[in-house]
Amino acid sequence: MAEFRMPSLGADMEVGTILEWRVQPGQEVHRGDIVAVVDTEKSTIEIEVFHDGVVEDLVVDPGVEVPVGTVLAHITAAGAAAPAPVPAETAAVPAEAPLTPATAPAHAEAPATEAPAAREAPARAPTAKRRARRKTAVERPAARPAAGAGGFVRASPLARRRAAAQGIALEELVGTGPGGAVITADVGAAARAAPAPAAREVRPPTAGPAAPADRHAAMRHAIGELMARSKREIPHYYLATTIDLGAALAWLAEANASRPVAERLLPAALLLKATARAAREVPVVNGFWEGGFRPAPAVHLGVAVSLRGGGLVAPAIHDADELSIDDLMRSLRDLVTRARSGVLRGSEVSDSTITVTNLGDQGVEEVFGVIYPPQVALVGFGRVSERPWAAAGMVGVRPVVRATLAADHRASDGHDGARFLAAIDRLLAAPEGL
């Protein structure tokens, strides 16, 4: 039986709230099926299951906020006998959130293990003992002393910052995180001077006038925390270049001439495709810093999308380097529409390997972004403008765009970044090859 856990839906996520279950005990599920809707500080996300099986039971009820890594449900392999019930007094408590959110896997699921015994009849409904186990798992986390040898206190980075801001000594706290580490819930409990469980009842957002303001404030807080950490921990270096888009826009005009308006390509599609192809050519900018550089096996291009109520998200277009221009354009339209309506999937908000931000539609000529950890690079594009341009010994007016790169100096050097920007320039000069 496998444990389906609260996934990490971004480097800034420590907790999430189950808003809705899309499955019930006894229901068969397949890899990629939407099984639940989770509310985070930044968005409401649909989360998928990543293996086939049958839902044994649901551990966390809707409206309950739990840390990343908490067991949400149990799933039995399809065709396998259901395991014997586990007494509540011996039930295992859920795994807590990782100490460093940036290094948390996007989908933290424990491998399936053999149960000590199996029932002959595949009863699916939770028994009274299983319901008792559910209550134990959600409300009674294991607590251990946080201070270790030499007085060092294990704590998540966010817990350390919040404890320092509130003047709370970590040495005086009892940690409920993995290995007795202090997490933000422990700091919050100490601040309220009363014990607090790792999971607490939280009502889903309402449509009242206060809800949007609360969501916006929570999103600004999450973005601020992550960007502050990025600038504090990542040694950024910046490069910029001006790219002639004459050939690219001429090709685009010809391609759009026979298309209906709804199917026409935008310059953004060419910029994204060139970026994805360049990232494949220069893989040192496409990956993650997790104690060392880990190159990504594919190019999942994060696209920064501004939301109507304020804030932004950067969901991923998967395998962007392998998509045709038409498929990439359709994926971009779909992603932006769903991001602004709040129906993104978990894999889309946690799988990005490199991010692109484009502020050209706002009239900005140049943007130097802040890297989204644990990624190691962010690409920026400004508006397309006409400027005097010398080419082949002739001076004329050409459409150009400023392209920038913010990169992590731990993973690459200026030479690598220059090769990456040069690759984008070269690819846009021959758009028919994209």
C-alpha positions as a Markdown table, in Angstrom:
| # | Residue | x | y | z |
|---|---|---|---|---|
| 1 | Met | 0.0 | 0.0 | 0.0 |
| 2 | Ala | 1.4 | 3.4 | -1.0 |
| 3 | Glu | 1.1 | 6.6 | 0.9 |
| 4 | Phe | -0.2 | 9.6 | -1.1 |
| 5 | Arg | 1.4 | 12.7 | 0.6 |
| 6 | Met | 0.9 | 16.5 | 0.4 |
| 7 | Pro | 3.3 | 17.5 | -2.4 |
| 8 | Ser | 5.6 | 20.4 | -2.4 |
| 9 | Leu | 4.0 | 22.8 | -4.9 |
| 10 | Gly | 6.9 | 25.3 | -4.9 |
| 11 | Ala | 9.9 | 26.3 | -3.0 |
| 12 | Asp | 7.9 | 28.7 | -0.9 |
| 13 | Met | 5.3 | 26.1 | 0.3 |
| 14 | Glu | 5.4 | 24.6 | 3.8 |
| 15 | Val | 1.7 | 23.8 | 4.3 |
| 16 | Gly | -1.5 | 23.3 | 2.2 |
| 17 | Thr | -5.2 | 22.9 | 2.8 |
| 18 | Ile | -7.3 | 20.2 | 1.3 |
| 19 | Leu | -10.3 | 22.0 | -0.2 |
| 20 | Glu | -11.9 | 19.1 | -2.0 |
| 21 | Trp | -11.4 | 15.3 | -2.6 |
| 22 | Arg | -12.1 | 14.2 | -6.2 |
| 23 | Val | -12.0 | 10.5 | -5.2 |
| 24 | Gln | -13.6 | 8.3 | -2.6 |
| 25 | Pro | -12.5 | 5.1 | -0.9 |
| 26 | Gly | -12.8 | 2.1 | -3.2 |
| 27 | Gln | -12.3 | 4.2 | -6.3 |
| 28 | Glu | -9.8 | 3.1 | -8.9 |
| 29 | Val | -7.3 | 5.7 | -10.0 |
| 30 | His | -4.6 | 6.0 | -12.7 |
| 31 | Arg | -1.4 | 7.9 | -13.0 |
| 32 | Gly | -2.2 | 11.6 | -13.8 |
| 33 | Asp | -5.7 | 11.5 | -12.4 |
| 34 | Ile | -6.8 | 14.6 | -10.4 |
| 35 | Val | -7.5 | 13.3 | -6.9 |
| 36 | Ala | -7.7 | 16.5 | -4.8 |
| 37 | Val | -7.8 | 20.3 | -4.8 |
| 38 | Val | -5.3 | 22.0 | -2.5 |
| 39 | Asp | -5.2 | 25.6 | -1.4 |
| 40 | Thr | -1.8 | 27.3 | -0.9 |
| 41 | Glu | -0.8 | 30.9 | -0.1 |
| 42 | Lys | -0.4 | 31.6 | -3.8 |
| 43 | Ser | -3.1 | 29.6 | -5.6 |
| 44 | Thr | -5.6 | 26.8 | -5.7 |
| 45 | Ile | -4.0 | 23.7 | -7.2 |
| 46 | Glu | -5.3 | 20.4 | -8.6 |
| 47 | Ile | -3.0 | 17.6 | -7.5 |
| 48 | Glu | -2.5 | 14.4 | -9.4 |
| 49 | Val | -1.8 | 10.8 | -8.4 |
| 50 | Phe | 1.4 | 9.3 | -9.8 |
| 51 | His | 0.7 | 5.6 | -9.9 |
| 52 | Asp | -2.3 | 3.2 | -10.6 |
| 53 | Gly | -4.3 | 1.7 | -7.8 |
| 54 | Val | -7.4 | 1.8 | -5.6 |
| 55 | Val | -8.0 | 4.4 | -2.9 |
| 56 | Glu | -8.0 | 2.6 | 0.4 |
| 57 | Asp | -8.9 | 5.6 | 2.6 |
| 58 | Leu | -8.7 | 9.4 | 2.9 |
| 59 | Val | -6.6 | 10.4 | 5.9 |
| 60 | Val | -7.1 | 14.2 | 5.8 |
| 61 | Asp | -10.6 | 15.8 | 5.7 |
| 62 | Pro | -11.4 | 18.9 | 3.6 |
| 63 | Gly | -10.7 | 22.1 | 5.4 |
| 64 | Val | -7.6 | 20.8 | 7.2 |
| 65 | Glu | -4.2 | 22.5 | 6.8 |
| 66 | Val | -1.2 | 20.1 | 7.0 |
| 67 | Pro | 2.5 | 20.4 | 6.3 |
| 68 | Val | 4.2 | 19.3 | 3.1 |
| 69 | Gly | 4.9 | 15.6 | 3.3 |
| 70 | Thr | 1.8 | 14.7 | 5.4 |
| 71 | Val | 0.0 | 11.5 | 4.4 |
| 72 | Leu | -3.2 | 12.4 | 2.7 |
| 73 | Ala | -4.5 | 9.0 | 1.5 |
| 74 | His | -3.5 | 5.4 | 1.2 |
| 75 | Ile | -3.6 | 3.7 | -2.2 |
| 76 | Thr | -3.5 | -0.1 | -2.8 |
| 77 | Ala | -2.1 | -1.5 | -6.0 |
| 78 | Ala | -4.9 | -2.5 | -8.4 |
| 79 | Gly | -5.9 | -6.1 | -7.8 |
| 80 | Ala | -4.1 | -6.4 | -4.5 |
| 81 | Ala | -5.9 | -7.4 | -1.3 |
| 82 | Ala | -6.6 | -4.6 | 1.1 |
| 83 | Pro | -4.3 | -4.6 | 4.2 |
| 84 | Ala | -5.5 | -5.4 | 7.7 |
| 85 | Pro | -6.5 | -2.4 | 9.8 |
| 86 | Val | -3.8 | -0.8 | 12.0 |
| 87 | Pro | -4.7 | -0.2 | 15.7 |
| 88 | Ala | -4.9 | 3.6 | 16.4 |
| 89 | Glu | -2.4 | 3.4 | 19.2 |
| 90 | Thr | 0.3 | 2.0 | 17.0 |
| 91 | Ala | -0.4 | 3.9 | 13.8 |
| 92 | Ala | 2.5 | 5.8 | 12.3 |
| 93 | Val | 2.4 | 9.6 | 12.4 |
| 94 | Pro | 2.8 | 11.4 | 9.0 |
| 95 | Ala | 6.1 | 12.6 | 7.6 |
| 96 | Glu | 6.5 | 16.3 | 8.2 |
| 97 | Ala | 7.6 | 18.9 | 5.7 |
| 98 | Pro | 11.2 | 18.8 | 4.5 |
| 99 | Leu | 13.7 | 21.2 | 6.3 |
| 100 | Thr | 14.4 | 23.1 | 3.1 |
| 101 | Pro | 11.4 | 23.6 | 0.9 |
| 102 | Ala | 13.5 | 24.4 | -2.1 |
| 103 | Thr | 15.0 | 20.9 | -2.0 |
| 104 | Ala | 11.6 | 19.2 | -1.5 |
| 105 | Pro | 10.6 | 16.8 | -4.3 |
| 106 | Ala | 7.6 | 18.0 | -6.3 |
| 107 | His | 5.8 | 14.8 | -5.4 |
| 108 | Ala | 7.0 | 13.2 | -2.1 |
| 109 | Glu | 5.4 | 9.8 | -2.1 |
| 110 | Ala | 6.6 | 6.9 | 0.0 |
| 111 | Pro | 7.2 | 3.6 | -1.9 |
| 112 | Ala | 4.6 | 0.9 | -1.4 |
| 113 | Thr | 5.4 | -1.6 | 1.3 |
| 114 | Glu | 3.9 | -5.0 | 2.0 |
| 115 | Ala | 1.4 | -5.1 | 4.8 |
| 116 | Pro | 1.9 | -7.6 | 7.7 |
| 117 | Ala | -1.4 | -9.2 | 6.9 |
| 118 | Ala | -4.2 | -9.1 | 4.4 |
| 119 | Arg | -8.0 | -9.4 | 4.6 |
| 120 | Glu | -9.7 | -12.0 | 2.4 |
| 121 | Ala | -12.5 | -9.6 | 1.5 |
| 122 | Pro | -11.5 | -6.3 | -0.2 |
| 123 | Ala | -13.5 | -4.0 | 2.1 |
| 124 | Arg | -12.9 | -0.5 | 1.1 |
| 125 | Ala | -14.8 | 1.6 | 3.6 |
| 126 | Pro | -12.7 | 2.9 | 6.5 |
| 127 | Thr | -13.3 | 1.0 | 9.7 |
| 128 | Ala | -13.7 | 2.7 | 13.1 |
| 129 | Lys | -10.0 | 1.9 | 13.9 |
| 130 | Arg | -8.9 | 3.4 | 10.6 |
| 131 | Arg | -10.9 | 6.5 | 11.4 |
| 132 | Ala | -9.1 | 6.6 | 14.8 |
| 133 | Arg | -5.8 | 6.3 | 12.9 |
| 134 | Arg | -6.9 | 9.2 | 10.7 |
| 135 | Lys | -7.5 | 11.4 | 13.7 |
| 136 | Thr | -4.2 | 10.4 | 15.2 |
| 137 | Ala | -2.3 | 11.1 | 12.0 |
| 138 | Val | -3.7 | 14.5 | 11.5 |
| 139 | Glu | -3.8 | 15.8 | 15.0 |
| 140 | Arg | -1.0 | 14.2 | 17.0 |
| 141 | Pro | 2.5 | 14.7 | 15.4 |
| 142 | Ala | 5.5 | 13.2 | 17.0 |
| 143 | Ala | 7.3 | 15.8 | 19.1 |
| 144 | Arg | 11.0 | 15.7 | 19.9 |
| 145 | Pro | 13.5 | 18.1 | 21.5 |
| 146 | Ala | 14.8 | 20.4 | 18.9 |
| 147 | Ala | 18.3 | 21.0 | 20.4 |
| 148 | Gly | 20.9 | 18.5 | 19.4 |
| 149 | Ala | 24.6 | 17.9 | 20.2 |
| 150 | Gly | 26.5 | 21.1 | 20.9 |
| 151 | Gly | 23.3 | 23.1 | 21.4 |
| 152 | Phe | 22.6 | 23.2 | 17.6 |
| 153 | Val | 18.9 | 23.5 | 16.9 |
| 154 | Arg | 17.5 | 21.8 | 13.8 |
| 155 | Ala | 14.9 | 24.1 | 12.2 |
| 156 | Ser | 13.5 | 24.9 | 8.8 |
| 157 | Pro | 14.8 | 28.3 | 7.3 |
| 158 | Leu | 11.4 | 29.8 | 7.5 |
| 159 | Ala | 10.9 | 28.7 | 11.1 |
| 160 | Arg | 14.3 | 30.3 | 12.0 |
| 161 | Arg | 13.3 | 33.6 | 10.4 |
| 162 | Arg | 9.9 | 33.8 | 12.0 |
| 163 | Ala | 11.3 | 32.8 | 15.4 |
| 164 | Ala | 13.9 | 35.6 | 15.1 |
| 165 | Ala | 11.3 | 38.1 | 14.1 |
| 166 | Gln | 9.1 | 37.3 | 17.1 |
| 167 | Gly | 12.0 | 37.0 | 19.6 |
| 168 | Ile | 11.5 | 33.3 | 20.3 |
| 169 | Ala | 14.5 | 31.2 | 21.3 |
| 170 | Leu | 14.6 | 28.0 | 19.2 |
| 171 | Glu | 16.3 | 26.2 | 22.1 |
| 172 | Glu | 13.1 | 26.4 | 24.1 |
| 173 | Leu | 10.9 | 24.8 | 21.5 |
| 174 | Val | 10.0 | 21.2 | 21.0 |
| 175 | Gly | 10.1 | 20.4 | 17.3 |
| 176 | Thr | 7.5 | 18.3 | 15.5 |
| 177 | Gly | 9.4 | 18.2 | 12.2 |
| 178 | Pro | 11.5 | 15.3 | 10.9 |
| 179 | Gly | 14.1 | 14.3 | 13.4 |
| 180 | Gly | 12.6 | 16.7 | 15.9 |
| 181 | Ala | 13.3 | 19.8 | 13.8 |
| 182 | Val | 11.4 | 23.0 | 14.5 |
| 183 | Ile | 8.9 | 24.0 | 11.8 |
| 184 | Thr | 6.8 | 27.1 | 11.5 |
| 185 | Ala | 3.8 | 25.5 | 13.2 |
| 186 | Asp | 6.0 | 25.1 | 16.4 |
| 187 | Val | 7.0 | 28.8 | 16.2 |
| 188 | Gly | 3.4 | 29.8 | 15.8 |
| 189 | Ala | 2.4 | 27.6 | 18.8 |
| 190 | Ala | 5.0 | 29.3 | 21.0 |
| 191 | Ala | 3.9 | 32.7 | 19.9 |
| 192 | Arg | 0.4 | 32.0 | 20.9 |
| 193 | Ala | 1.7 | 30.6 | 24.3 |
| 194 | Ala | -0.5 | 27.5 | 23.8 |
| 195 | Pro | 0.0 | 24.1 | 22.3 |
| 196 | Ala | -1.0 | 23.9 | 18.7 |
| 197 | Pro | -1.3 | 20.7 | 16.6 |
| 198 | Ala | 0.5 | 20.3 | 13.3 |
| 199 | Ala | -2.9 | 20.3 | 11.5 |
| 200 | Arg | -5.6 | 22.8 | 12.3 |
| 201 | Glu | -9.1 | 23.4 | 10.9 |
| 202 | Val | -9.1 | 26.1 | 8.3 |
| 203 | Arg | -12.3 | 26.9 | 6.3 |
| 204 | Pro | -11.9 | 27.3 | 2.6 |
| 205 | Pro | -11.8 | 30.8 | 1.2 |
| 206 | Thr | -15.2 | 32.4 | 0.9 |
| 207 | Ala | -16.5 | 34.7 | -1.7 |
| 208 | Gly | -16.8 | 37.6 | 0.8 |
| 209 | Pro | -15.1 | 40.9 | 0.3 |
| 210 | Ala | -12.2 | 40.0 | 2.7 |
| 211 | Ala | -11.2 | 36.8 | 0.9 |
| 212 | Pro | -9.4 | 38.5 | -2.1 |
| 213 | Ala | -7.5 | 40.9 | 0.2 |
| 214 | Asp | -6.4 | 38.0 | 2.4 |
| 215 | Arg | -5.3 | 36.0 | -0.7 |
| 216 | His | -3.4 | 38.9 | -2.1 |
| 217 | Ala | -1.6 | 39.6 | 1.2 |
| 218 | Ala | -0.7 | 35.9 | 1.6 |
| 219 | Met | 0.6 | 35.8 | -2.0 |
| 220 | Arg | 2.7 | 38.9 | -1.5 |
| 221 | His | 4.1 | 37.4 | 1.7 |
| 222 | Ala | 5.0 | 34.2 | 0.0 |
| 223 | Ile | 6.6 | 35.9 | -3.0 |
| 224 | Gly | 8.5 | 38.3 | -0.7 |
| 225 | Glu | 9.9 | 35.4 | 1.5 |
| 226 | Leu | 11.1 | 33.5 | -1.5 |
| 227 | Met | 12.6 | 36.4 | -3.4 |
| 228 | Ala | 14.4 | 37.6 | -0.2 |
| 229 | Arg | 15.8 | 34.1 | 0.2 |
| 230 | Ser | 16.8 | 34.0 | -3.4 |
| 231 | Lys | 18.8 | 37.3 | -3.2 |
| 232 | Arg | 20.3 | 36.3 | 0.1 |
| 233 | Glu | 21.4 | 32.8 | -0.9 |
| 234 | Ile | 22.0 | 32.9 | -4.7 |
| 235 | Pro | 25.0 | 34.7 | -6.1 |
| 236 | His | 23.3 | 36.2 | -9.1 |
| 237 | Tyr | 25.2 | 37.4 | -12.2 |
| 238 | Tyr | 23.5 | 39.3 | -15.0 |
| 239 | Leu | 24.0 | 39.5 | -18.8 |
| 240 | Ala | 22.1 | 41.3 | -21.5 |
| 241 | Thr | 22.0 | 41.5 | -25.3 |
| 242 | Thr | 20.0 | 43.1 | -28.1 |
| 243 | Ile | 18.5 | 40.7 | -30.6 |
| 244 | Asp | 17.4 | 41.6 | -34.2 |
| 245 | Leu | 13.9 | 40.2 | -34.7 |
| 246 | Gly | 13.6 | 41.2 | -38.3 |
| 247 | Ala | 13.7 | 37.7 | -39.7 |
| 248 | Ala | 11.5 | 36.3 | -36.9 |
| 249 | Leu | 8.7 | 38.8 | -37.3 |
| 250 | Ala | 8.8 | 38.5 | -41.1 |
| 251 | Trp | 8.4 | 34.7 | -40.8 |
| 252 | Leu | 5.6 | 35.2 | -38.2 |
| 253 | Ala | 3.7 | 37.6 | -40.5 |
| 254 | Glu | 3.8 | 35.1 | -43.4 |
| 255 | Ala | 2.7 | 32.2 | -41.1 |
| 256 | Asn | -0.2 | 34.2 | -39.8 |
| 257 | Ala | -1.4 | 35.5 | -43.1 |
| 258 | Ser | -3.6 | 32.5 | -43.8 |
| 259 | Arg | -4.7 | 31.7 | -40.2 |
| 260 | Pro | -7.9 | 32.8 | -38.5 |
| 261 | Val | -7.4 | 35.4 | -35.7 |
| 262 | Ala | -7.8 | 32.9 | -32.9 |
| 263 | Glu | -5.0 | 30.7 | -34.2 |
| 264 | Arg | -2.4 | 33.3 | -35.0 |
| 265 | Leu | 1.0 | 33.0 | -33.4 |
| 266 | Leu | 2.4 | 35.7 | -31.1 |
| 267 | Pro | 6.0 | 36.8 | -30.9 |
| 268 | Ala | 6.1 | 35.3 | -27.4 |
| 269 | Ala | 5.8 | 31.8 | -28.9 |
| 270 | Leu | 9.0 | 32.3 | -30.9 |
| 271 | Leu | 10.8 | 33.8 | -27.8 |
| 272 | Leu | 9.8 | 30.9 | -25.6 |
| 273 | Lys | 10.7 | 28.2 | -28.2 |
| 274 | Ala | 14.1 | 29.8 | -28.8 |
| 275 | Thr | 14.7 | 29.9 | -25.1 |
| 276 | Ala | 13.8 | 26.3 | -24.6 |
| 277 | Arg | 16.0 | 25.2 | -27.5 |
| 278 | Ala | 18.9 | 27.2 | -26.2 |
| 279 | Ala | 18.5 | 25.7 | -22.7 |
| 280 | Arg | 18.8 | 22.3 | -24.3 |
| 281 | Glu | 22.0 | 23.4 | -26.0 |
| 282 | Val | 23.5 | 24.9 | -22.8 |
| 283 | Pro | 22.2 | 22.6 | -20.1 |
| 284 | Val | 24.1 | 24.3 | -17.3 |
| 285 | Val | 21.3 | 26.9 | -17.1 |
| 286 | Asn | 18.6 | 24.3 | -17.0 |
| 287 | Gly | 18.4 | 22.6 | -13.7 |
| 288 | Phe | 18.5 | 23.0 | -9.9 |
| 289 | Trp | 20.9 | 23.9 | -7.1 |
| 290 | Glu | 20.4 | 21.4 | -4.3 |
| 291 | Gly | 23.7 | 21.3 | -2.5 |
| 292 | Gly | 25.3 | 21.1 | -5.9 |
| 293 | Phe | 24.1 | 21.5 | -9.5 |
| 294 | Arg | 21.6 | 18.9 | -10.7 |
| 295 | Pro | 20.9 | 19.2 | -14.5 |
| 296 | Ala | 17.3 | 18.7 | -15.5 |
| 297 | Pro | 16.5 | 15.7 | -17.8 |
| 298 | Ala | 14.0 | 17.9 | -19.8 |
| 299 | Val | 13.2 | 21.5 | -20.5 |
| 300 | His | 10.1 | 22.5 | -18.6 |
| 301 | Leu | 9.8 | 26.2 | -19.3 |
| 302 | Gly | 8.3 | 28.2 | -16.4 |
| 303 | Val | 6.3 | 31.2 | -17.7 |
| 304 | Ala | 5.7 | 34.1 | -15.3 |
| 305 | Val | 2.0 | 35.0 | -15.4 |
| 306 | Ser | 0.6 | 38.1 | -13.7 |
| 307 | Leu | -2.7 | 37.6 | -12.0 |
| 308 | Arg | -5.7 | 39.9 | -12.3 |
| 309 | Gly | -5.9 | 40.4 | -8.5 |
| 310 | Gly | -2.2 | 41.0 | -8.2 |
| 311 | Gly | 0.8 | 38.8 | -7.7 |
| 312 | Leu | 2.1 | 36.2 | -10.1 |
| 313 | Val | 2.7 | 32.5 | -10.7 |
| 314 | Ala | 5.1 | 30.7 | -13.0 |
| 315 | Pro | 3.6 | 27.4 | -14.2 |
| 316 | Ala | 5.5 | 25.2 | -16.6 |
| 317 | Ile | 5.1 | 24.3 | -20.2 |
| 318 | His | 6.4 | 20.7 | -20.2 |
| 319 | Asp | 9.0 | 19.6 | -22.8 |
| 320 | Ala | 8.8 | 23.1 | -24.4 |
| 321 | Asp | 11.9 | 22.4 | -26.5 |
| 322 | Glu | 10.2 | 19.5 | -28.3 |
| 323 | Leu | 6.9 | 21.2 | -29.0 |
| 324 | Ser | 6.1 | 22.7 | -32.4 |
| 325 | Ile | 5.4 | 26.4 | -32.5 |
| 326 | Asp | 1.7 | 25.8 | -32.9 |
| 327 | Asp | 1.6 | 23.4 | -29.9 |
| 328 | Leu | 3.6 | 25.7 | -27.8 |
| 329 | Met | 1.3 | 28.6 | -28.6 |
| 330 | Arg | -1.8 | 26.5 | -27.7 |
| 331 | Ser | -0.1 | 25.5 | -24.4 |
| 332 | Leu | 0.8 | 29.1 | -23.6 |
| 333 | Arg | -2.8 | 30.3 | -24.2 |
| 334 | Asp | -4.2 | 27.4 | -22.1 |
| 335 | Leu | -1.7 | 27.9 | -19.3 |
| 336 | Val | -2.4 | 31.7 | -19.0 |
| 337 | Thr | -6.1 | 31.2 | -19.0 |
| 338 | Arg | -6.1 | 28.5 | -16.3 |
| 339 | Ala | -3.5 | 30.4 | -14.2 |
| 340 | Arg | -5.8 | 33.4 | -14.1 |
| 341 | Ser | -8.8 | 31.4 | -13.3 |
| 342 | Gly | -7.1 | 29.3 | -10.6 |
| 343 | Val | -7.2 | 25.8 | -12.1 |
| 344 | Leu | -3.5 | 24.9 | -12.4 |
| 345 | Arg | -2.2 | 21.4 | -11.8 |
| 346 | Gly | 0.4 | 20.4 | -9.2 |
| 347 | Ser | 2.9 | 19.3 | -11.8 |
| 348 | Glu | 2.6 | 22.7 | -13.6 |
| 349 | Val | 3.6 | 24.7 | -10.6 |
| 350 | Ser | 6.4 | 22.5 | -9.3 |
| 351 | Asp | 8.2 | 21.1 | -12.5 |
| 352 | Ser | 9.8 | 24.3 | -14.0 |
| 353 | Thr | 13.5 | 23.9 | -14.8 |
| 354 | Ile | 14.1 | 27.5 | -16.0 |
| 355 | Thr | 11.7 | 30.5 | -16.0 |
| 356 | Val | 11.0 | 33.2 | -18.5 |
| 357 | Thr | 9.4 | 36.6 | -17.7 |
| 358 | Asn | 8.2 | 38.9 | -20.5 |
| 359 | Leu | 7.2 | 42.5 | -19.6 |
| 360 | Gly | 7.2 | 43.8 | -23.2 |
| 361 | Asp | 3.4 | 44.2 | -23.2 |
| 362 | Gln | 3.8 | 46.7 | -20.3 |
| 363 | Gly | 6.2 | 48.8 | -22.3 |
| 364 | Val | 9.3 | 47.8 | -20.4 |
| 365 | Glu | 12.5 | 47.6 | -22.5 |
| 366 | Glu | 14.6 | 45.5 | -20.2 |
| 367 | Val | 14.0 | 43.3 | -17.1 |
| 368 | Phe | 16.5 | 41.7 | -14.8 |
| 369 | Gly | 14.7 | 39.1 | -12.8 |
| 370 | Val | 15.3 | 37.2 | -9.6 |
| 371 | Ile | 15.9 | 33.5 | -9.8 |
| 372 | Tyr | 13.2 | 31.2 | -8.5 |
| 373 | Pro | 15.0 | 28.7 | -6.3 |
| 374 | Pro | 16.0 | 25.9 | -6.6 |
| 375 | Gln | 16.3 | 26.9 | -10.3 |
| 376 | Val | 19.6 | 28.4 | -11.5 |
| 377 | Ala | 18.5 | 30.8 | -14.2 |
| 378 | Leu | 15.8 | 33.3 | -15.3 |
| 379 | Val | 15.4 | 34.8 | -18.7 |
| 380 | Gly | 13.8 | 38.2 | -19.3 |
| 381 | Phe | 12.4 | 39.9 | -22.5 |
| 382 | Gly | 11.4 | 43.5 | -23.0 |
| 383 | Arg | 9.2 | 45.1 | -25.6 |
| 384 | Val | 9.9 | 44.9 | -29.3 |
| 385 | Ser | 11.0 | 48.3 | -30.5 |
| 386 | Glu | 12.4 | 49.8 | -33.7 |
| 387 | Arg | 15.9 | 51.1 | -33.6 |
| 388 | Pro | 18.7 | 52.0 | -36.1 |
| 389 | Trp | 20.6 | 48.8 | -36.8 |
| 390 | Ala | 23.8 | 48.1 | -38.9 |
| 391 | Ala | 23.9 | 44.9 | -40.8 |
| 392 | Ala | 26.0 | 43.8 | -43.8 |
| 393 | Gly | 27.5 | 47.2 | -44.0 |
| 394 | Met | 24.1 | 48.9 | -44.2 |
| 395 | Val | 22.3 | 51.0 | -41.6 |
| 396 | Gly | 18.5 | 50.7 | -41.3 |
| 397 | Val | 15.6 | 50.5 | -38.9 |
| 398 | Arg | 15.0 | 47.0 | -37.5 |
| 399 | Pro | 12.7 | 45.5 | -34.8 |
| 400 | Val | 14.8 | 44.5 | -31.8 |
| 401 | Val | 14.3 | 43.1 | -28.3 |
| 402 | Arg | 16.4 | 43.2 | -25.2 |
| 403 | Ala | 17.1 | 39.8 | -23.7 |
| 404 | Thr | 18.5 | 39.4 | -20.3 |
| 405 | Leu | 19.8 | 36.5 | -18.1 |
| 406 | Ala | 20.0 | 36.2 | -14.4 |
| 407 | Ala | 22.0 | 33.1 | -13.5 |
| 408 | Asp | 23.4 | 31.4 | -10.4 |
| 409 | His | 27.2 | 31.8 | -10.3 |
| 410 | Arg | 27.5 | 28.5 | -8.3 |
| 411 | Ala | 26.2 | 26.6 | -11.3 |
| 412 | Ser | 27.6 | 28.6 | -14.2 |
| 413 | Asp | 29.9 | 31.4 | -15.3 |
| 414 | Gly | 29.5 | 34.4 | -17.6 |
| 415 | His | 30.9 | 32.4 | -20.5 |
| 416 | Asp | 28.1 | 29.8 | -20.2 |
| 417 | Gly | 25.5 | 32.6 | -19.9 |
| 418 | Ala | 26.9 | 34.4 | -23.0 |
| 419 | Arg | 26.7 | 31.1 | -25.0 |
| 420 | Phe | 23.1 | 30.7 | -23.9 |
| 421 | Leu | 22.0 | 34.2 | -25.0 |
| 422 | Ala | 24.0 | 33.8 | -28.2 |
| 423 | Ala | 22.1 | 30.6 | -28.9 |
| 424 | Ile | 18.8 | 32.4 | -28.5 |
| 425 | Asp | 19.9 | 35.1 | -30.9 |
| 426 | Arg | 21.0 | 32.5 | -33.5 |
| 427 | Leu | 17.8 | 30.5 | -33.3 |
| 428 | Leu | 15.6 | 33.6 | -33.7 |
| 429 | Ala | 17.6 | 34.6 | -36.8 |
| 430 | Ala | 16.4 | 31.4 | -38.4 |
| 431 | Pro | 12.8 | 31.0 | -37.2 |
| 432 | Glu | 11.9 | 28.4 | -39.8 |
| 433 | Gly | 14.1 | 26.0 | -37.9 |
| 434 | Leu | 12.2 | 26.4 | -34.7 |
